[in-house]
Amino acid sequence: MSADTAGAWNIADLRELARRRLPRGLFEFMDRGCEDEVSLRNNRAVFDRIKLKPRVLNDVSDRSQSISLFGQRQEMPVAIAPTGTPGIMWYEGELALARAAKKAGIPFTLATTTLTAMERIVDEVGGRLWFQLYMYADRALSRWIAERAKTAGYEALIITVDSATFSNREYNLRNGFTIPITYSPKNIVDVLRHPRWMTGVWLRYMLEGGLPLFENYPPAVKARVKAAPMGRAMKLNDALNWDDVREMRKLWPRTLMIKGVLSPHDAAMAADCGVDGVVVSNHGGRIIDGALAPVEALPAILDAVGNRMTVIVDSGFRRGSDVVKAMALGAHAVLVGRATLYGVAAAGEPGGTRALNILREEIDRVLALCGCRSIEELHRGFLMLPEHIRAAAPK
Ligand SMILES: Cc1cc2nc3c(=O)[nH]c(=O)nc-3n(C[C@H](O)[C@H](O)[C@H](O)COP(=O)(O)O)c2cc1C
């Protein structure tokens, strides 16, 4: 395996390396969607239906994919999405992913349900750091976590609002894969079949005192967390409403984003509440099955709020051409979830870096082949859109 390539030529290769390295229960937790996985498949299929319309003979010898996001210049139009458990895919995986993001000059989002304390990411890595917050049934808990992120110095807070209740991921129940890990005969066999993960991650944590547990919860809550199927550690808040967002707006003085918006009406409500940005997202097809792809929702949302707030999109991005298509539609940036998580699961920090390098090279190549020197030059004229997206796109 070459150090430069990490043995991968594209994101699909990194996914395959991750699949071989991780216990099946863990890989499926990362890779799969929910219920019949219609959203998961559609998130990818929609990119196949959006065609590029390249221009030629435009001297693209001097080109750049940098963008300005929340007033700061960054080298790629991409940031790292919050994902719950890089630290269980790889030993101290959150630090590895944050380092890869810093090296690439892009923001890294730390999720609430991670295994590394938010202060360690600030102290040991730094760079542009965003924090993602779930709103729990115990509102005081969410406020406590947000205050802690503020004190730690996080530049932005992303509140994920698409999870009024737990999603239906039958494979997690079938696999019996829980956090904290429970030891069933099936899990033990699964882990024994993956010795690189067992020794490189699980055993390493065990030698240092055990698997770390949701280090960003208050200690008392952390101690109460019982083994639950992956992603179900704490009760979420099904009474969440726009007043909670207004409350958070008062508490959080820096950049505030809402993640998990698919309707122009909700995006407009977020703007009215003083939110700085929305992440148009169906959570990578992991929450509600059958929901439209964020890229399908994007034109109408941009039409509703694109000049009032920052509009970021995620779900299903695996190729540089996907990113170029979203930017040509008018997105201000793209979040990547699994693409970099596969990289970290396959090879730690170098794997995360490899995922970002692959995306950077692909974006650069597609820009050049489309006759574009910069992201700013992209517009919808570079796309042939399927009828249902064209109908939703403003003229
Ligand atoms: C394993 C995994 C864990 C995730 N955990 C969170 C989370 O804790 N909070 C959150 O807002 N989104 C979470 N997400 C969703 C991502 O932030 C993002 O919306 C999604 O991964 C985008 O789709 P993609 O994976 O196809 O890029 C998670 C996604 C994955 C794959």
The ligand as a MOL file (V3000), in Angstrom:
LIG
                    3D

  0  0  0     0  0            999 V3000
M  V30 BEGIN CTAB
M  V30 COUNTS 31 33 0 0 0
M  V30 BEGIN ATOM
M  V30 1 C -21.6580 7.0970 10.9030 0
M  V30 2 C -22.3630 8.4140 10.8130 0
M  V30 3 C -22.6450 9.1000 11.9820 0
M  V30 4 C -23.2880 10.3350 11.9090 0
M  V30 5 N -23.5180 11.0200 13.0650 0
M  V30 6 C -24.0820 12.2450 12.9820 0
M  V30 7 C -24.2390 13.0170 14.1550 0
M  V30 8 O -23.8610 12.6010 15.2530 0
M  V30 9 N -24.8200 14.2350 14.0340 0
M  V30 10 C -25.2570 14.7200 12.8290 0
M  V30 11 O -25.7630 15.8320 12.7480 0
M  V30 12 N -25.1050 14.0100 11.7080 0
M  V30 13 C -24.5210 12.7980 11.7480 0
M  V30 14 N -24.3510 12.0830 10.6020 0
M  V30 15 C -24.7930 12.6530 9.3100 0
M  V30 16 C -23.6960 13.4910 8.6690 0
M  V30 17 O -23.4580 14.6760 9.3710 0
M  V30 18 C -24.0780 13.8820 7.2380 0
M  V30 19 O -25.3250 14.5410 7.2280 0
M  V30 20 C -24.1530 12.6700 6.3110 0
M  V30 21 O -23.1270 11.7620 6.6060 0
M  V30 22 C -24.0210 13.1490 4.8720 0
M  V30 23 O -24.1140 12.1010 3.9910 0
M  V30 24 P -22.8520 11.3170 3.3990 0
M  V30 25 O -22.3890 10.4040 4.4690 0
M  V30 26 O -23.4440 10.5820 2.2490 0
M  V30 27 O -21.8230 12.3420 3.0160 0
M  V30 28 C -23.7000 10.8600 10.6500 0
M  V30 29 C -23.4030 10.1530 9.4790 0
M  V30 30 C -22.7270 8.9460 9.5540 0
M  V30 31 C -22.4010 8.2290 8.2650 0
M  V30 END ATOM
M  V30 BEGIN BOND
M  V30 1 1 1 2
M  V30 2 1 2 3
M  V30 3 2 2 30
M  V30 4 2 3 4
M  V30 5 1 4 5
M  V30 6 1 4 28
M  V30 7 2 5 6
M  V30 8 1 6 7
M  V30 9 1 6 13
M  V30 10 2 7 8
M  V30 11 1 7 9
M  V30 12 1 9 10
M  V30 13 2 10 11
M  V30 14 1 10 12
M  V30 15 2 12 13
M  V30 16 1 13 14
M  V30 17 1 14 15
M  V30 18 1 14 28
M  V30 19 1 15 16
M  V30 20 1 16 17
M  V30 21 1 16 18
M  V30 22 1 18 19
M  V30 23 1 18 20
M  V30 24 1 20 21
M  V30 25 1 20 22
M  V30 26 1 22 23
M  V30 27 1 23 24
M  V30 28 2 24 25
M  V30 29 1 24 26
M  V30 30 1 24 27
M  V30 31 2 28 29
M  V30 32 1 29 30
M  V30 33 1 30 31
M  V30 END BOND
M  V30 END CTAB
M  END
